[in-house]
Amino acid sequence: PTAANKFREAYAIMLDKIRTEYPKAEIYCSTIMARPNATDYTIKQYNDAIREIAELMGAKIIDFAKCLNSKNYQQFISSDNIHPEYDGHIRMCDEMIKAVL
């Protein structure tokens, strides 16, 4: 199995455990934002798995991949090239608000 398939299986197990432990909880899953050392294809595989498993388990999606992607990543990333800077966090916050409200 590929790494993405292993991730898909592990993600399903994790959400199932959360759902079992907290049956009344509203669960939110977030997609992965762009990374400088990962291809768009790799990120897409993982995000597709997150979306698919979240839907199957009745969880909501916070779509960070939509607001921080390979087209705008450098514009919103801090000097450590990993973490979002202020405006990047604002974009992420806006996505969280959309998912929650």
C-alpha positions, 0 to 999 in steps of 0.5 A: 500500500502507498503512504496515502493509502496507509494514511487513509486507513489510519485516519479512518481508525482515528475518526472512528475512535473519536466518534466512539469515545465522543458520540455527541461531539461535532468533529472537524477535520482540516485539509493540509495546506501547501508545503514547499517540499511536497508536490501538489499531487501528494497534497491532493492525495492526502486531502482527498483522503481527509475529505472522503473519510470525514464525509463517511464519518459525518465530520465537517471540513475546514479547508485550509488547502483552499485558502493556503495552496501552492499558488499563494503559499509564499505570499502567506508563509513566515520566514521559517517557510513552514508556518503561516504569517499574520495574513496567513493565519487570518485566511485560516481563521476565515476558513474555520469560521466558514466551517463552524457557522 
